[in-house]
Amino acid sequence: MDFLIFVINFLFGCYYVLLALRAILPWLPHNRMNPFLRPVYLLTEPILSIVRAGLPPARIGMDVSPFVLIIFLWISQRIILSILQ
């Protein structure tokens, strides 16, 4: 059971890093087709597009969907871990 908890925490942690990177990238000059950044977009865009569809249009000048998804994933992780323990 400890190994399963470790794997769950590891996978969520990796995805948190990808989402944090996605939250920072719009402020930096970059190319989406860069071989190092392309996997970040490929792994995060499908879920972020779903979150963006549910959010009202942003009037603050930035995309808040990565932050909303991080909060949702954190709550989901806590629920999953509480069920397993």
N, C-alpha and C positions, 0 to 999 in steps of 0.2 A: 504494500500500500504506500510506503514511503517513496518508492521509486515512481509510482504513478503521480503522486503529489509533486515530486521533483520535476517530472516531465511537463506537467500542467503549468507549473510556475515558470519553467524555462521557456515554453512556447509563448505564454502570455508576455513574458519579459522581452523576448525577441520582437514580438509584434508591437510592444510599447515603444521600443527603440525605433522601429520603422515609422511609426506614427509621429513620434517626436521629430524625426528627420523630415517627414512630410510637412510638419507644421513650420519648420525653419526654412525649408527650401524656397518658398515664395519670396523670401527677403534677400536671397542670394542669387547672383547671376549664374545660371546654369543651363545646360541643354538636357531636355528630357530624354533624349536618345543616347546620352552618355552611357557606355556599357556598365559603369558602376552604379548609376542612378536608375537605370531602366528597371531592374528588379524591384526597386523600392516602389515605383509607380505601378508595376504589374501586380504586386502583392497587396497594395493598399487601395488602389482606385475602385475595385468592385464594391468593397464595403463602404468606402467613403461616399460613393455616388448614391448609395441607398440612404445614408445619413443626410446628405445634402438635399435629397428629394423631400425629406420630412421636415427640414428646417425652413423657417421663413427666410426670405431674401436678406442677405447680410447688408446692413447699412453702415457698418463700422469699418469697412474697407479691408477686411481680412476674412479668410475662410476659417470658421470656427469648428468645422466638422471633425478635424482630428482631435480636438480637445473634447468634444462631445463623445466621440467614440472611445477615447481613453477612459473617460468616466464610466461609460456603459460597460466596457470590458472589465474594468476594475471591479464593478459591482457583480458582474457575471462570474468573475474569478472567485470572489469571496463566497458567492452562493455555491459554486461547484465544490470549493474546498471544504465548506461547512458540511456539505452532504457526504463527502468522502471521509470526514474525520469522525 
